[in-house]
């Protein structure tokens, strides 16, 4: 990486004419304003200078959403497909621009929280309970040059509130359909060198049956009613910062959540089952920031640790008469990381960001059969991985209007299986397998602000990679040693236009991605190792995606009526060649609607009253691979209303699915019907 950084710096010195940023840094820099972002370059930057496509979901927008799930907030961003398997608390995944859900990197306050215990190491958004979130930045396109493995589709960075100024308190509660109740409470502030922010959020619902609810073809065949699946969720976050000197600051933060949800197996001869999942997420970090050389170099050292713990009581029914199969499964994923980042201001020659990261992940799992034949608890997985990374990003501006960035990264992943491997047999330490995978990624962006026009042209191109997971390599039944990283290359180009003193803001982006060496699961004995008789993972998959993202923010009648709308058209196909003939028969990838749109109005007919109707339009899609299990398109109408009582209190009401539309996001799993919620919010 020093060679890459040297070449980038040399190129910048040769062509740079005017500075992009010249002032020294200070520890008192404020959090980015709504028109600033940190995720696209790992440093604060105006959105107009970001060559990548990025969406910011603000604290005001977040406050108006239900406390059910962060995934509900992400539906506001173009280019994202959100799938929920049967209501709040169920498995929830997010796909960016047609990439797999495992290709979406999730950060909380800059700390990665992807679950190493998942088979594909994807993040289940059911684990994430919204607390006091300041903003969410959604960065679309391959970003592995910035963030390493997992960031093939993009990055979702959730930034919690940082305390400042006088103490601030807020609390809200709501109740509504399906026996739902939710609460939020937060406190933040700062005095002298100390700042703090703490928050708590809880949600409880009796829910509805995840399998079959409001699905006519299923309900008509039932001999008795489907049982409801309840959810209880709790989340907490906190940040404390202390300025040790004017040039040194230390921050300690963390996040924890609990998701306790009943679920239905969705298969077998009686899919409506009393299964139960308990998911826990813990994440904490310590960050030290120190300025050097009169503020020209900002040094950031961070230690972070996280744990995901998932326990399942999985019940299914087969046969006639029905026989009960009951098993317990537990998964623990641990992550520990140490990272350094340096931000060096080069005066008239731009900004160089560089750093290194060391990360260790570990997977442990155990299983036990309860019925029909009890078995002892048996360890099924014990594996770990060590990742060494180095990166550099160079930013510069030419003629104050053309903003460029170039970045590169190398990741070296060394994976190990534990001593207890296949069939629970423990081996001598000398026989513990090791897998190595190394990949290099790069990215370049450009943004050109046309002087005096409010027009910005932007473009980005880069590569992505995702290392094979511990489960895919070392699971005793399905794991396949020798897997290599998945790869991608992608580009986008767009236009942002501000008119009429920002009363009219338009954005358009075209994008394309190619994916290769995707890890698929197969039952084919001709390609699986002899000791994988039940199937294995192989690097054979190929896919492509392309599309258009549009958004508009229009002040139709100043201070009375505003329009916010987004639209995504996506063409995403599996183009894996046939193993025998080599022919390619493109098939649409599952759970990726071809068309999605969101049309929302904000009406303020009188002072302190806002009414926000939103129409959600989703096109047809397939629930399963190879264009099987087609799901119909649907339209859904939601309305949010809020009335502010002085400066402290406000009352709000929310109606979801007013049209009572029956639709499915996953075949056989239900969605909520017409439902109503209301509550009270206080801030002082």
C-alpha distance (Angstrom), angle and dihedral (degrees) to the residues before:
residue distance angle dihedral
X1 . . .
X2 3.81 . .
X3 3.82 87.4 .
X4 3.80 91.1 52.5
X5 3.78 92.2 47.1
X6 3.82 91.0 47.6
X7 3.79 92.5 52.6
X8 3.78 93.0 46.8
X9 3.79 91.0 49.7
X10 3.79 92.4 47.4
X11 3.80 91.1 51.7
X12 3.80 90.7 49.8
X13 3.81 92.2 49.9
X14 3.79 90.4 51.3
X15 3.80 98.4 51.0
X16 3.79 106.7 23.7
X17 3.77 114.2 111.3
X18 3.81 105.9 166.7
X19 3.80 132.7 23.8
X20 3.77 123.6 -101.1
X21 3.81 94.5 -159.2
X22 3.76 124.8 1.2
X23 3.77 107.5 168.5
X24 3.79 122.9 97.1
X25 3.78 118.7 -105.8
X26 3.78 124.0 -108.6
X27 3.78 132.5 -163.3
X28 3.79 90.2 -126.0
X29 3.81 93.9 67.0
X30 3.84 106.1 139.2
X31 3.77 123.1 -120.6
X32 3.79 111.6 -86.4
X33 3.81 114.7 -78.8
X34 3.84 117.3 -125.8
X35 3.82 89.7 -89.7
X36 3.83 91.9 52.5
X37 3.81 128.2 75.5
X38 3.81 135.4 -171.0
X39 3.81 104.2 -170.1
X40 3.86 101.3 72.4
X41 3.83 93.8 62.0
X42 3.85 103.8 9.7
X43 3.84 87.2 -112.7
X44 3.84 132.5 78.2
X45 3.79 111.0 -81.9
X46 3.80 136.8 162.9
X47 3.80 111.9 -102.4
X48 3.79 88.9 -127.1
X49 3.83 88.5 62.9
X50 3.81 95.5 48.5
X51 3.78 111.6 101.3
X52 3.82 90.7 -164.6
X53 3.80 125.7 81.1
X54 3.80 108.4 -104.3
X55 3.80 133.7 168.2
X56 3.81 124.3 -158.0
X57 3.81 119.4 -153.2
X58 3.80 105.5 -161.5
X59 3.81 131.8 -144.1
X60 3.83 90.5 -108.0
X61 3.80 91.3 56.5
X62 3.80 91.5 45.4
X63 3.81 92.7 51.9
X64 3.81 90.6 59.1
X65 3.78 94.8 55.3
X66 3.78 128.0 88.9
X67 3.83 118.4 -95.7
X68 3.80 88.1 -123.8
X69 3.79 100.2 98.4
X70 3.79 146.2 -17.3
X71 3.80 86.3 -132.4
X72 3.82 89.0 71.6
X73 3.81 88.2 60.9
X74 3.79 92.9 50.1
X75 3.79 91.4 59.6
X76 3.82 85.4 75.8
X77 3.82 92.2 68.3
X78 3.81 121.2 85.3
X79 3.79 117.0 -123.3
X80 3.83 95.1 33.8
X81 3.81 126.5 112.2
X82 3.82 113.6 -162.7
X83 3.81 120.8 -163.1
X84 3.81 123.6 -169.3
X85 3.81 118.4 -174.3
X86 3.78 101.2 -143.1
X87 3.80 113.4 -28.3
X88 3.83 136.5 -54.9
X89 3.80 115.6 -9.7
X90 3.82 95.1 20.9
X91 3.79 124.3 117.0
X92 3.81 106.2 -64.7
X93 3.79 124.6 -171.2
X94 3.81 135.2 -178.8
X95 3.80 124.9 -150.9
X96 3.80 121.7 -165.9
X97 3.81 119.8 -150.5
X98 3.78 93.9 -22.8
X99 3.81 96.5 -51.6
X100 3.79 119.5 131.5
X101 3.80 119.1 -88.9
X102 3.82 88.5 -111.4
X103 3.82 87.6 63.2
X104 3.82 93.8 65.7
X105 3.80 112.2 94.6
X106 3.81 113.9 -150.7
X107 3.81 122.6 -156.7
X108 3.80 130.8 -176.6
X109 3.80 110.1 -159.2
X110 3.80 88.3 -19.4
X111 3.83 94.5 -51.7
X112 3.81 116.9 118.1
X113 3.80 115.1 -123.5
X114 3.81 102.2 179.1
X115 3.81 109.5 144.4
X116 3.86 113.3 -111.7
X117 3.81 90.3 -169.1
X118 3.81 94.2 64.5
X119 3.79 117.1 97.4
X120 3.82 90.1 -119.3
X121 3.83 95.4 23.6
X122 3.78 89.7 -119.5
X123 3.78 121.5 154.2
X124 3.80 117.6 -111.6
X125 3.80 106.1 -147.6
X126 3.80 89.1 -155.9
X127 3.81 84.8 80.7
X128 3.79 92.5 59.0
X129 3.81 116.3 85.2
X130 3.84 113.8 -171.4
X131 3.81 111.0 -116.5
X132 3.83 126.9 166.1
X133 3.81 96.8 -31.9
X134 3.81 117.2 -178.0
X135 3.81 95.6 -168.0
X136 3.79 144.0 -29.4
X137 3.80 120.2 -134.6
X138 3.81 116.6 -159.2
X139 3.81 111.5 -163.5
X140 3.80 112.8 -169.5
X141 3.80 128.1 -156.1
X142 3.84 132.2 39.3
X143 3.81 109.8 -37.2
X144 3.81 104.2 167.7
X145 3.82 89.6 119.4
X146 3.81 86.3 67.3
X147 3.79 103.7 31.2
X148 3.81 108.6 16.4
X149 3.79 126.1 -140.1
X150 3.84 120.9 21.7
X151 3.83 95.8 26.2
X152 3.82 95.5 101.8
X153 3.80 95.8 116.6
X154 3.79 98.4 28.4
X155 3.80 146.2 -78.4
X156 3.80 131.7 -81.6
X157 3.81 110.0 -160.3
X158 3.81 115.6 -169.9
X159 3.80 110.9 -162.6
X160 3.81 118.2 -165.6
X161 3.78 123.5 -150.9
X162 3.80 119.1 -78.3
X163 3.79 115.6 -149.8
X164 3.78 121.6 -114.9
X165 3.80 137.2 158.2
X166 3.78 126.3 -4.2
X167 3.82 118.3 2.2
X168 3.80 112.3 -78.4
X169 3.81 123.3 -160.5
X170 3.77 128.0 -171.0
X171 3.78 134.8 173.6
X172 3.78 136.4 170.1
X173 3.76 139.2 174.8
X174 3.76 133.8 -171.9
X175 3.79 140.5 179.3
X176 3.76 135.7 -173.7
X177 3.78 149.7 121.1
X178 3.80 124.4 9.1
X179 3.81 89.9 27.2
X180 3.80 90.5 -70.5
X181 3.81 123.3 170.8
X182 3.79 128.5 174.5
X183 3.80 137.5 178.7
X184 3.80 135.7 -174.5
X185 3.79 130.3 -175.1
X186 3.79 131.5 173.8
X187 3.78 141.4 170.0
X188 3.80 127.6 -170.2
X189 3.77 140.4 159.5
X190 3.76 146.0 124.3
X191 3.75 139.1 -127.6
X192 3.78 125.1 -174.8
X193 3.81 110.3 -40.4
X194 3.82 93.7 -13.9
X195 3.82 128.2 84.1
X196 3.79 129.4 171.5
X197 3.80 142.8 -179.6
X198 3.81 129.0 -177.1
X199 3.77 130.3 173.3
X200 3.80 141.5 176.2
X201 3.80 131.0 -163.9
X202 3.79 132.2 -177.6
X203 3.79 135.7 180.0
X204 3.80 132.0 -176.3
X205 3.80 128.6 179.6
X206 3.79 136.4 168.1
X207 3.79 85.3 -145.6
X208 3.78 128.3 -176.6
X209 3.78 134.2 -89.3
X210 3.77 107.7 -66.8
X211 3.79 90.1 -152.1
X212 3.78 117.4 64.1
X213 3.81 101.0 -13.2
X214 3.84 110.3 157.4
X215 3.82 90.8 -8.2
X216 3.79 105.1 129.2
X217 3.80 98.8 -157.5
X218 3.82 89.2 56.6
X219 3.80 100.9 37.9
X220 3.83 92.1 50.4
X221 3.80 91.1 60.3
X222 3.81 95.8 48.7
X223 3.80 120.1 111.5
X224 3.81 91.8 -164.2
X225 3.84 135.3 16.6
X226 3.78 122.0 -76.3
X227 3.80 113.9 -108.3
X228 3.82 118.9 -117.2
X229 3.82 120.3 -113.7
X230 3.79 113.5 -139.5
X231 3.79 128.6 -152.7
X232 3.80 132.4 -157.9
X233 3.79 119.0 -172.9
X234 3.78 134.3 179.5
X235 3.80 130.1 178.2
X236 3.82 136.1 176.7
X237 3.79 134.4 -179.2
X238 3.79 136.2 179.1
X239 3.82 141.9 179.2
X240 3.80 128.8 -171.7
X241 3.83 122.3 -177.1
X242 3.79 127.8 -171.7
X243 3.82 124.7 -172.9
X244 3.81 103.6 -143.8
X245 3.81 91.3 -175.1
X246 3.79 134.4 -13.0
X247 3.81 88.1 -85.4
X248 3.81 102.7 36.5
X249 3.80 128.7 63.0
X250 3.79 131.7 171.5
X251 3.79 124.9 -159.9
X252 3.80 130.1 -170.8
X253 3.79 120.6 -168.5
X254 3.75 143.8 158.1
X255 3.76 148.5 172.9
X256 3.81 132.3 -149.7
X257 3.79 133.0 179.5
X258 3.79 141.0 176.9
X259 3.80 124.2 -157.2
X260 3.79 115.3 -174.3
X261 3.80 109.0 -179.4
X262 3.77 137.5 165.0
X263 3.79 113.2 -138.9
X264 3.79 142.9 -179.3
X265 3.78 121.3 -120.5
X266 3.82 90.1 -134.1
X267 3.83 92.9 -149.2
X268 3.78 139.2 66.6
X269 3.77 127.7 60.4
X270 3.82 92.3 -59.4
X271 3.82 108.9 30.9
X272 3.82 96.7 178.2
X273 3.81 97.9 90.2
X274 3.85 136.5 163.5
X275 3.81 93.8 -121.3
X276 3.80 120.4 153.0
X277 3.80 133.6 -154.7
X278 3.80 127.1 -167.7
X279 3.80 116.0 -168.6
X280 3.78 125.2 -175.5
X281 3.79 127.9 -174.4
X282 3.81 125.6 -170.4
X283 3.79 124.9 178.7
X284 3.80 131.8 167.1
X285 3.77 138.5 166.5
X286 3.78 144.3 -178.1
X287 3.80 116.7 -149.7
X288 3.82 125.1 -170.2
X289 3.81 118.6 -167.5
X290 3.79 121.0 -169.3
X291 3.81 129.1 176.1
X292 3.79 121.8 -145.4
X293 3.81 137.7 -177.7
X294 3.79 94.2 30.9
X295 3.80 92.0 -49.2
X296 3.80 96.9 -51.3
X297 3.82 92.2 115.6
X298 3.78 121.9 48.0
X299 3.82 113.2 -164.2
X300 3.79 118.7 -163.0
X301 3.79 122.0 -172.1
X302 3.79 118.6 -175.6
X303 3.79 135.7 -177.5
X304 3.80 116.8 -170.7
X305 3.77 137.1 174.7
X306 3.78 132.8 -175.5
X307 3.78 141.5 176.5
X308 3.78 132.9 -165.4
X309 3.79 117.4 -165.9
X310 3.79 121.5 -172.5
X311 3.80 125.6 -178.4
X312 3.80 123.8 -178.2
X313 3.78 133.7 -168.2
X314 3.79 96.8 -163.0
X315 3.81 117.5 -167.8
X316 3.79 126.4 179.9
X317 3.80 135.8 167.2
X318 3.80 128.2 -140.2
X319 3.78 137.7 169.9
X320 3.79 137.2 21.3
X321 2.94 111.9 -56.7
X322 3.79 89.7 31.3
X323 3.79 117.0 -105.4
X324 3.80 118.8 -156.9
X325 3.79 120.6 -128.4
X326 3.79 113.6 -168.2
X327 3.79 126.0 176.0
X328 3.78 136.9 164.6
X329 3.78 121.3 -138.4
X330 3.79 128.4 -177.3
X331 3.81 129.5 -171.4
X332 3.79 129.3 -173.2
X333 3.79 123.2 -173.0
X334 3.80 120.0 -173.5
X335 3.79 129.4 -171.2
X336 3.80 130.8 -175.0
X337 3.81 122.2 177.5
X338 3.80 140.2 176.1
X339 3.80 118.1 -163.5
X340 3.79 138.8 178.1
X341 3.81 125.4 -164.4
X342 3.78 126.9 -178.2
X343 3.82 124.1 -166.5
X344 3.79 110.8 -164.1
X345 3.80 119.5 -171.3
X346 3.78 110.3 -147.0
X347 3.80 97.8 -166.3
X348 3.79 107.7 -132.2
X349 3.79 92.0 4.9
X350 3.79 101.5 66.0
X351 3.80 133.9 -117.1
X352 3.81 129.8 -46.8
X353 3.80 118.2 -158.9
X354 3.78 117.4 -171.6
X355 3.76 137.8 160.7
X356 3.76 152.3 140.7
X357 3.79 135.6 -123.8
X358 3.80 136.3 -160.9
X359 3.80 117.0 -165.5
X360 3.79 133.9 176.3
X361 3.80 122.7 -165.2
X362 3.77 129.2 -174.3
X363 3.80 135.6 -169.5
X364 3.80 125.4 -159.9
X365 3.78 125.2 171.6
X366 3.77 138.1 168.8
X367 3.79 135.4 -172.4
X368 3.79 138.2 -162.9
X369 3.79 132.6 -176.2
X370 3.82 114.9 -139.0
X371 3.83 101.4 172.9
X372 2.95 142.5 64.8
X373 3.84 90.3 3.3
X374 3.82 118.7 11.5
X375 3.81 116.2 -132.2
X376 3.82 132.5 -175.4
X377 3.79 118.8 -95.7
X378 3.79 106.5 -88.4
X379 3.79 130.0 -165.8
X380 3.81 108.7 -123.7
X381 3.81 103.3 176.7
X382 3.78 136.4 25.6
X383 3.80 114.5 162.9
X384 3.78 140.4 134.6
X385 3.80 140.4 -168.0
X386 3.79 134.1 -155.7
X387 3.82 117.8 -154.7
X388 3.81 123.4 -166.4
X389 3.81 116.0 -168.3
X390 3.79 139.7 178.0
X391 3.80 126.9 -176.0
X392 3.80 143.2 174.2
X393 3.83 132.7 -169.4
X394 3.79 123.9 -172.4
X395 3.83 121.5 -162.8
X396 3.77 128.1 -173.2
X397 3.81 141.0 158.7
X398 3.78 127.8 -138.7
X399 3.81 120.5 -154.4
X400 3.85 87.9 -11.4
X401 3.82 90.5 -82.4
X402 3.81 107.2 67.5
X403 3.81 112.6 69.1
X404 3.80 119.3 -169.4
X405 3.78 135.6 -177.4
X406 3.81 132.4 -175.8
X407 3.78 124.4 -173.1
X408 3.78 140.9 175.3
X409 3.78 137.1 179.9
X410 3.80 140.0 -175.8
X411 3.81 121.9 -154.3
X412 3.79 123.5 -170.8
X413 3.82 115.1 -168.3
X414 3.81 122.3 -167.9
X415 3.82 113.9 -174.2
X416 3.80 128.8 -169.0
X417 3.77 134.4 -170.2
X418 3.78 115.6 -137.9
X419 3.76 123.6 -114.0
X420 3.79 92.9 -95.7
X421 3.78 105.9 67.3
X422 3.78 137.1 151.6
X423 3.81 116.9 11.5
X424 3.81 89.4 2.9
X425 3.82 92.4 -76.0
X426 3.80 112.9 148.2
X427 3.79 116.7 -136.3
X428 3.82 132.4 -159.3
X429 3.83 113.7 -90.4
X430 3.81 91.5 -109.4
X431 3.80 90.9 64.1
X432 3.79 97.8 52.6
X433 3.86 105.3 122.8
X434 3.80 121.7 -124.1
X435 3.81 126.8 -158.9
X436 3.81 123.5 -165.5
X437 3.79 127.5 -162.6
X438 3.80 127.0 173.7
X439 3.78 126.3 -178.3
X440 3.79 137.2 171.7
X441 3.80 123.1 -151.1
X442 3.80 134.8 -175.7
X443 3.80 140.4 -169.5
X444 3.83 137.5 -169.6
X445 3.81 129.0 -172.0
X446 3.79 137.2 -177.8
X447 3.81 133.2 -170.6
X448 3.79 124.8 -177.4
X449 3.81 120.5 -165.9
X450 3.81 110.2 -156.7
X451 3.83 104.6 -137.4
X452 3.79 115.0 -109.5
X453 3.81 95.3 -4.3
X454 3.80 106.0 88.2
X455 3.81 87.2 -126.8
X456 3.80 125.2 132.9
X457 3.79 124.9 -175.9
X458 3.79 114.9 -162.5
X459 3.79 138.9 177.2
X460 3.77 138.9 172.6
X461 3.79 137.4 -175.6
X462 3.78 130.0 -176.7
X463 3.76 150.2 134.3
X464 3.78 132.5 -104.9
X465 3.79 137.1 -160.1
X466 3.79 138.9 -175.1
X467 3.78 123.2 -163.9
X468 3.82 117.9 -133.7
X469 3.78 112.1 -94.9
X470 3.77 126.5 -112.3
X471 3.80 90.7 -113.0
X472 3.82 93.0 51.0
X473 3.79 91.2 51.8
X474 3.79 105.0 36.2
X475 3.80 111.4 21.3
X476 3.84 105.9 130.9
X477 3.82 93.4 -130.7
X478 3.80 106.8 30.9
X479 3.81 106.9 13.5
X480 3.81 120.4 120.5
X481 3.82 119.7 -160.5
X482 3.79 115.1 -146.6
X483 3.80 98.6 46.0
X484 3.81 116.3 148.1
X485 3.79 131.1 -149.7
X486 3.79 122.2 -76.8
X487 3.82 113.1 -115.6
X488 3.79 137.6 -155.7
X489 3.78 142.4 173.3
X490 3.78 123.0 -159.0
X491 3.78 144.6 168.9
X492 3.76 139.8 -171.0
X493 3.79 136.1 -173.3
X494 3.76 126.7 -168.6
X495 3.76 151.7 164.8
X496 3.81 129.1 -135.4
X497 3.80 118.5 -166.5
X498 3.82 128.0 -170.0
X499 3.83 116.9 -170.3
X500 3.79 139.3 168.5
X501 3.80 94.2 24.2
X502 3.80 91.4 -50.9
X503 3.80 93.8 -50.8
X504 3.81 86.0 120.1
X505 3.82 119.6 42.3
X506 3.79 119.0 173.8
X507 3.80 130.6 179.8
X508 3.80 132.7 -176.3
X509 3.82 129.3 178.2
X510 3.79 134.1 178.1
X511 3.81 118.7 -162.1
X512 3.76 142.9 177.6
X513 3.82 135.1 -171.3
X514 3.79 137.1 -174.4
X515 3.81 121.9 -159.9
X516 3.80 126.9 -166.2
X517 3.79 139.0 172.9
X518 3.80 88.9 29.2
X519 3.77 112.8 176.5
X520 3.80 110.8 -117.8
X521 3.78 132.3 176.0
X522 3.79 119.3 -121.8
X523 3.80 137.7 -179.5
X524 3.82 91.8 -158.5
X525 3.85 107.8 126.7
X526 3.81 89.6 -161.2
X527 3.82 91.8 70.6
X528 3.81 102.2 28.0
X529 3.83 122.6 88.0
X530 3.79 115.6 -101.9
X531 3.82 91.8 -107.7
X532 3.84 91.3 57.1
X533 3.82 100.7 71.0
X534 3.83 92.4 152.2
X535 3.82 96.3 53.3
X536 3.79 139.5 -74.8
X537 3.81 146.0 -143.7
X538 3.83 119.7 -97.8
X539 3.84 137.0 179.5
X540 3.81 99.7 -120.6
X541 3.78 107.8 107.3
X542 3.79 124.5 115.4
X543 3.80 127.9 179.9
X544 3.78 141.5 166.2
X545 3.77 134.1 -159.6
X546 3.78 135.7 -175.4
X547 3.75 135.3 167.4
X548 3.77 153.5 130.6
X549 3.81 129.9 -92.3
X550 3.81 119.8 -161.3
X551 3.79 131.4 179.4
X552 3.79 136.2 171.9
X553 3.80 134.1 -171.6
X554 3.79 109.9 -170.9
X555 3.80 128.7 177.5
X556 3.80 96.1 -148.8
X557 3.80 97.1 175.2
X558 3.82 112.3 12.0
X559 3.81 112.9 -113.7
X560 3.81 91.1 -2.0
X561 3.82 114.4 57.7
X562 3.80 131.4 20.8
X563 3.81 130.8 173.7
X564 3.80 125.5 -148.4
X565 3.76 118.8 -179.5
X566 3.82 139.0 163.9
X567 3.79 132.2 -172.8
X568 3.81 132.8 -174.2
X569 3.78 127.9 -170.3
X570 3.80 112.1 -168.5
X571 3.79 132.0 -174.5
X572 3.82 106.9 -171.9
X573 3.80 120.9 168.4
X574 3.77 140.3 177.4
X575 3.82 105.0 -130.4
X576 3.80 99.3 174.6
X577 3.83 110.1 149.9
X578 3.79 117.8 -119.6
X579 3.81 108.7 -98.9
X580 3.81 94.3 -131.9
X581 3.81 104.9 34.0
X582 3.81 101.8 24.6
X583 3.81 89.5 -134.3
X584 3.80 120.4 142.1
X585 3.79 119.3 -136.9
X586 3.84 105.3 -179.5
X587 3.79 114.6 -138.8
X588 3.80 127.2 -177.7
X589 3.78 113.4 -102.6
X590 3.82 114.4 -114.3
X591 3.80 126.7 -103.1
X592 3.79 94.0 17.0
X593 3.82 112.0 113.8
X594 3.78 113.9 -144.5
X595 3.81 90.6 -137.7
X596 3.81 131.5 26.0
X597 3.80 128.2 170.7
X598 3.79 137.7 173.9
X599 3.80 120.5 -164.1
X600 3.79 116.2 -173.7
X601 3.78 134.6 173.8
X602 3.80 128.0 -161.7
X603 3.80 112.2 -153.9
X604 3.80 123.8 -173.6
X605 3.82 103.7 -178.8
X606 3.80 92.1 166.7
X607 3.76 134.4 13.2
X608 3.82 114.9 -74.9
X609 3.82 93.2 11.5
X610 3.81 122.1 103.2
X611 3.78 127.6 177.2
X612 3.80 119.4 -169.6
X613 3.81 119.4 -172.7
X614 3.82 114.8 -174.9
X615 3.77 128.0 -168.4
X616 3.82 115.6 -156.8
X617 3.82 117.2 -161.0
X618 3.81 121.4 -171.6
X619 3.79 124.3 179.6
X620 3.78 129.0 -143.0
X621 3.79 120.7 -66.2
X622 3.79 141.4 165.9
X623 3.77 122.6 -107.3
X624 3.81 95.0 -156.2
X625 3.79 138.3 38.0
X626 3.82 125.0 -84.0
X627 3.81 92.0 34.9
X628 3.80 95.6 -67.7
X629 3.82 130.1 142.9
X630 3.79 97.9 28.3
X631 3.81 117.0 -150.7
X632 3.80 120.7 -149.4
X633 3.81 123.2 -120.0
X634 3.79 117.9 -104.9
X635 3.80 144.7 -171.0
X636 3.79 124.0 -145.9
X637 3.81 130.6 -172.9
X638 3.83 122.1 -150.6
X639 3.82 127.5 178.8
X640 3.79 129.0 -163.3
X641 3.81 123.7 -171.5
X642 3.80 130.5 -178.8
X643 3.79 133.4 -179.4
X644 3.80 119.4 -165.7
X645 3.81 117.0 -143.0
X646 3.79 105.3 -155.9
X647 3.82 113.1 -53.3
X648 3.79 99.6 -52.4
X649 3.79 110.7 47.3
X650 3.76 135.2 44.1
X651 3.78 133.0 173.2
X652 3.78 121.8 -147.5
X653 3.77 140.5 -174.6
X654 3.76 131.4 -166.5
X655 3.79 130.1 -165.1
X656 3.80 116.9 -165.9
X657 3.78 126.2 -163.1
X658 3.79 93.9 0.5
X659 3.80 88.5 175.3
X660 3.83 89.2 59.4
X661 3.79 88.5 -132.5
X662 3.80 116.7 -173.8
X663 3.78 110.3 -140.0
X664 3.81 142.2 144.6
X665 3.81 130.5 -138.4
X666 3.83 90.6 -176.1
X667 3.80 121.4 26.9
X668 3.80 111.0 -96.2
X669 3.80 96.4 8.5
X670 3.79 120.0 111.0
X671 3.78 133.5 -130.9
X672 3.79 131.6 -150.9
X673 3.78 120.1 -83.7
X674 3.80 127.5 -147.3
X675 3.79 105.2 -30.5
X676 3.80 138.7 170.4
X677 3.80 133.8 -153.3
X678 3.78 135.0 178.3
X679 3.76 139.2 176.9
X680 3.79 152.6 148.3
X681 3.80 128.6 -99.1
X682 3.80 127.5 -164.8
X683 3.80 131.0 -171.6
X684 3.78 125.8 178.5
